Amino acid sequence: MTQRIGALALAAGKGTRMRSDAPKVLKTLLGKPMLWYVTKALATLYAADVWTVIGHRAESVAAAFPELAGRFVTQTEQLGTGHALVTALPALTQAGLSHVLVVNGDAPLVTAESIEAFCAAALAADADVSFVSIELPDPGAYGRVVRCDGRVAIVEAKDFDPARHGTPSGEINAGVYLLRLEAVAPLLGRLSNANNSGEYYITDLVSLGEAAGLRVLAVNRGNDAAYLGINSPRELVAAEEILRRRIVDLHIEAGVVVRMADSVRLGPQVRLAPGVEVCGPLELYGRTTVAAGASLASHCVATDAVIGENVVVQSFCHLDNVRVDADCQVGPYARLRPGAILETGARVGNFVEMKKSVLGPGAKAGHLTYLGDAEIGAGVNIGAGTITCNYDGVHKHKTVVGREAFIGSNTALVAPVTIGAGALVGAGSVITSDVPDGMLALGRGRQVVKPRK
């Protein structure tokens, strides 16, 4: 049979130790579900030959990963990892696989490189059943690897008895397997749930394989953290910290200046150009990209933001699904909400909020301003305290300000309204009608001065 390896991610369990009814594999690390990391690593090696077993709240898991549609296997009853493999076997067989790599969906630290190294060792030994063992100071809830008389077995933590199983080898089962389907398929019917959990364990294939005379191999990866799984909130945050350090180190090695690196959190899809400077505390998530020459000061959070060359983002800014073009300045204390666009050289300052608005080239909104559903032209100056009144209680309306217009402080622009190019709006005005190009508009009560009583 031609050698063809596919992969199976096990993501059907409830994860009761996480103390949440949500699927464990949807718990996030640096803004991404843990299952995302697993399937990404598998897809790097096996492209479309990746299946995922789902069960508990299956509809939620499927909805979170539309890119995996057509490769889900539903385990209606969660009866253990062995039962999950049995459930997936028809799909794996129909695909014409010679081997299946099985990985737990709660192992977000796994990498394509670590998987490839394990598979290479297993294939070189021509093993029928192979698995990864690692060594931990505290084995916790991991299955124990037992070695005796040249044979190897895995005993689940709940079932391990030193009097019966002997002295522990110091190795634990990492939950990563490479199985030759032709050899293993006849053993699946022999799996038993006669254990303290009442589940069918995939780990029993090791003992069954030994008994059947198959080639069984435990590939010891020492203390490699890449294979660690997550079973509790404590393990979740510990794994997230390992990921955080790994990602930050990669950016530093690529030429990014990361100050106070221990307090910088970068999502796995964030892209920073060499020469970018960031300073913690700082959080960048999603598909945020930062171009060469840009700098982000401390206490900023950005998600799915596109930040251009030589942009300066000062402290305490939030940028969510926005675009900031070259040479712009943002902050401090600015909030850019989804749909905000700053074109080349624009500036927003202290306590300015933008939503679904465009600030044209060289335009300025220095402080204490709200721009919602607005189109602000090139070179416009927005005075302090200006707001676009875009919501009438039912619908949102647009405000347009033409190029080189000047909006005085404490102005309310009641949309829908258009301020013409070069127009001047006096401070303290409430503008409810369009202002033609080059005109002066005042919309305030006449000042009255009377003797003081």
N, C-alpha and C positions, 0 to 999 in steps of 0.2 A: 504493500500500500504506500502511495506517495505520502511523504511526511508533510502534514499541514496542521499547524497549531492554531487553535482558537482560544478565546478566554471567556471565563464566566465569573462575573462579580456577584457575590451573595449579598443581597440587600433586602431580605424579606423580614428580618427579625424585628421585634418590638423594642429591644434595647431598654428593658425595664430599669436597669441600674442608672439610666440617665434621668430618671424621675420626671419623665415627660411622655405625653401620649403621642407627640409628634414622632414620625419615623426618625430613628437615630441617624440614618444616613443623610438626612437633610439638615442636621446641625451644622452650622457654618464655622469655618476657620478662615480668617482674613477675608470674609465676605463671600466665600464659596462653600457650598455643601461638601461634606467630606467625600461623598460618592463622586463628585466632580473630579477630584484629584485622582481617584482610583481609575475611573473610566478613561480619563485623559492619558494616564500612563499606559494603560492597556491598548488604547487606540493607536498610540505612537508606534507600537510594535505590530499590532494585528489588524489595524485598519477596521474594516467592516465586520470582521469575525469576532465581535465582542457581544456577548449576551449578558443580560442582567436579570437575576431572579428577584422579583418583588412580591410582597405579600401584605404585611401590615400597612394599612393606609396606602395601598398600591396606587390608587388614583392620584394621590398627592405626589408620590415619587415620579410617576409617569409624566405628570404635568410640569414638574420641575426640570425634566430632561427631554424636551421634544426632539432633540437631535438623536436620541436613542430609540425613537419609535420604530417598531418592527423588529426590535431585538430584545423585547421584554418577555420573560417567562413568568407567569403568575403561579405562585405557590399558595393555593387557596387556604390550606391549613399549614401553619408553621410548625412542622414536626421535627425540625432539626436540619443541620447542614447536609447530612446524608440524604434526607428526603428531598432537599432542594436540588441536589445533583440528579436524583432519580427523575424529578419533575422536568429538568432541563434536558435529559438524555435524548429524547426524540428529536429535539431541534438540533442538538450537536451532531447526532448521527446523520440526520438528513443533510447537514451541511458538508458531510464528507471529511470531517476532521479525523486526523490520526491521534492527536493529543489535545487535551484541554488543560489550560492553566486556570486554576481556581484560586480566586483571591477574595478575601472578605471585603465587603463594601465599607467597612469602618476602619480602613487602614490608609488614611490620607497621606502618610509620609512615604508611601511606596513610590518608587521612581521607575522609569523605563529602564534605566541602567541597572538597578538592583534586580529587577525581574529578568533582564537579559542575562545577567551573570548567573543567576540560579538556573535558568533553563539550559544554558550552555553546559553547566556541570552535569545536570540530569541527563541531557541528551548524549554527552560524551560517555557517560557510564551505561548508556542504553537501558536506563531504568524503566520499569513498568509503572511503579508507584514511587514518587519522590516528593519530598516536602522540605520546607525551610525550618531549621531549628536555630534559635538564637539563645544567648545567655544573658540573664538578668539577675541583679542582686536580689530582687524580690520577685518571685515568679507569679505572685498574685493569683488571678483567676485563669491563667493560661494552662493549657494541657501540658503535663510533664512528659518528657521524652525518656523512655526507659530503654537501656541497652543491657543485653544479657546474652552471653555465649555467641556473640557475633550477630545477634538478631536485634531488631529495634521495634519499639511499639510506642504508641501515644496513649496516655491515660488522662482523662479529663480531671481537672482539679478536684471536683466534687467526689470523684471515684477513687482518687489516689490514696493508697494505704501502704506506708513503708513496710509494714510487716508482710504484706502480700507481694508488693511490687519491688521491694529492695531499695537500696540507697539511690536517691535521685541522681541523674547524670549531670545536673546543673543546666541542662538544656530545656527549653520550652518550645512548644509548637507555635510557629508564627502564623499559621492559618493560610499558607501559600502552598499549593500543590501543583505538580505536573503529572497528569495521568494519561497512560496509553489507553485509549477507549476500548480497543479490541480486547485488551487483557483485563480491564477493570469491569466492564459491563456485566460479565457473568457473576461478579462478586456482589453486585448491588442488591440482589435478592436475598443475600445472607445478612444484611445489616439488621441489627437488633436494637430495640429500645429498652432492653433490660439493664437500665442504669439509674442512677439517682435522679436524673432529670427527665427520664421517660422520653428521650429524644433519640432519633437516628443520627449518629455521628459519622461525618465523613472520615474522621480520624480512625475509625475501625477498619478502613480499607488497608491501613498499614499492617495490622495483625493478620487480616484475612489474606492479604497479598503474601506475607511471609509463609503462612500455612499452605498456600496454594503453590508455593515454589516460584513465585514471581520475583523479579529483581526489584528490591526495595532499597531506597537510598534516602538518608537524611543528610541534607546539605547544610552544614553548620556555618552560619554567617557571623559568628561571634556576637558582639554587642551592637550590631548594625541597627540603628534606630529606624531605618527605612521600613522595617517590617512590623513596627508596633501598631497594635490596634487600639481602639478607643471603646471603653466600656462604662465610663463614669465622667461626670463633669470635671473632676480633677484631671483625668487623663486627657480630656478634650483641651483644656487650657494649656496643659504641658505640651501636647502635640502642636498646638497652635504656636507656641513660643519657639519650638524647634523649626517650624516652617518659617516663622518670621525672621529668625536669624539666618536661615539658609537663603532666603530671598534678598535680604538686605546685603549680605555678603556678596552675592552675585552682582548686585548693582555697584557696590564699591569696587569690586574687581574689574568691572567694565568701565570705570572712570567717573562714577558719580560721587560727588562729595556729600557724605551723609554725616552731619554733625549730631551729636547725642544719639548715636545709632541705636542704643538700647531702648529708646522710646519712639522709634519710627516703625510704622506698620505699613507694609506695601502688599497689596493683593497680587496674586500670581499672574494676572494679565496686565499689570501696570508696566508701562514702558517709559524709561527715563533715558534721555540721550546723554552720552558722555559729556562731562562738564557741567551738567545740571547740579545745582546746590540745593539741598534741603536740610532743614534743622528740626529735630524733634523737640517736644512731642508733635507728631504729625501722622496723619492717616490718609493714604491714597488707595482707592479701591476701584473695582470694575475695570473698564478698559481705559483708564486715565492714561494720557500720554503727555509728556513734557518735553519740549524741544530744547535744543542746545542754547545755552546762555541764560536760561530761565532760572529763577530762584524762588523758593517757597520758604517763608519764615515759620517759626514755631506756631503750634496750636491751630493749624489749618487742617481741614478735612475736605477731600475731593473725591467724588465718585463719577466715573464716566465723563471726565472733563478732558477737553483738548486744549492744551496750553502751549502757545506758540513761542517762537524764539525771543529771548531777552525780556520775557515777561517778568515782572516783579510782583509777587503775591506776599503782602505783608501779613503780620500775625493775626490770628483769630478770624480767618475767613472760611466760609463754607461755599463750595462750588459743586453743584449737583447737575450733571448732564448739561454742561454748558460748553461754549467755545470762546476762548480768549486768544485773539490774534497777536501777532508780533508787536513788541514794544509797548504793550499795555501795562498799566499799573492798577493793582487791585488792593483795596484795604488801607489800613487795618479795619477789622470788624465789618467786612462786607459780606453780604449773602447773595449769591447768584443761584437762582432756582432754575429748574428745567426750562430750556428754550432761550436762556439768556445768551446773547452774543455781543462780545466786545470786539469791534473792528480795529484795525491797526492804529496804535497810538492812543486809544481811548483810555479814560481814567475813571474809576469809581473809588470813592474814599470811605471815610468813617460812617458806619451805620447806613449804608446804601443797600437797598434790596432791589433786585431785578428779577422779573419773571416773564418769560416768553416775550422778550424785548430785545431790540437791536440798538446798540449805542454806536453811532457811526464813527468813522476815522477821526481821531483827534477830539472827539466830543468829551465833555467832562461833567460828572455828577459828583461833586466833592464830598457832600456829607448830608446825612439826615433826609434821605430821599427815597421814595418808592416809585419804581417804573414798572408798570404791569401792562402787558399787551400794547406795547408802544414801539414806535419806529422813530428813532432820534437821528437826525441827519449829521453830516460831517461838521465838525467845528462848533457844535452847539454847546452853550454853557447852561447847565441846570443849577439854579440857585438852591441854597440850603432850605430844607423843609418843603420842597416841591413834591407833590403826589399826583399820580394819574388816577383819577376816579373811574376805574374801568368796569365796575360791577354795579348794575342797577337793581340788584336783588334777584334777577332772573337770568340775565344774559351778560356776557363779557363784551366790551366794546373797545375799539382801538383808538389810540392817540398817535397822531403824526406831527412831528416837529421838523420843519425844513432846515436846510443847512444854514449855519452861521446865525441861527436865531439865538436870542438871549432870554432865558426864563428867570425872572426875579425870584428872590427868596419868598418862601411861604406862599407859594402859588398852588392852587388846585385846578388841574386841567380835567374838566368833566367830559368824559368820552361819550359818544364819538365826537372828536374835535380835531381840527387841523390848524397848526400854527405855521404860517408861511415862512419861506426862506428870508432870513435877515430881519424878521419881526422882533419886536421887543415887548415883553410882557412885564408890566410893573409889579414890584414886590407886593405881596399880600392880596393878589387878585384871585378871583374865582372866574375861570373862563369857561363859558358854556356854549359859545358860538365860534365859528371859524374866524381866524385872523389872517387877512391877506398878506402877501409878501411885503416886507419892508414897513409894515404899519406898527404903530404903538397901540397896545391894548391895556386898558385899566378896568378892573372889575371889582371895585371896592367902594365902601361908603365914604362920603366926604368927611374929612376930619373937622371936628368942632372943638373950639377952645373956649372955655367959660371960666369965670372967676371961681376960685376954690372956696368952698364953704367950710 
